[in-house]
């Protein structure tokens, strides 16, 4: 993904979209192009987003002036909007980037992705329905609670904002 933004920390759950092939029971979603399986409403293993410098893929076209871009191939990629998904035949599924997660905005100018996110964590909520969109907004990450049993999101976000920067190559 070609990055369009600086490193950000989600201040609230961010709705995003992917497509894949559901299993018979609708509890698992397989990403065809990445050979990866998501379980419904389960946080994925956190990954570190690695940012590197690279040439714009159009640099290989005769007469195009090459540009150096920030690119990432690590992380969970998703679409910002259902309008950003092109040339796919599978149903669009609803995901969230959980509150407190590091993410970037970016895009790729090919037939599949125009605007998307890459994040350190993501959660598959289910079908893209109004009911699930409401559930997604209310979804709470599994984080350590304080002595009173409360989650301090402000502290979680503050920690994430001051955590080590993404690794650059």
Secondary structure, 3 states (H helix, E strand, C coil): CEECCCCEECCCCEEEEEECEECCCCCEEEECCCCEEEEECCECCCCCCEEEEEECHHHHCCCCCCCEEEEECCCEEEECCHHHECCCCCCEEEEEECCCCEEEEEECCCCCECCEEEECCCEEEEECCHHHHHHHHHCCCCCCCCCCCCCCHHHHHHHHHCCCCCEEC
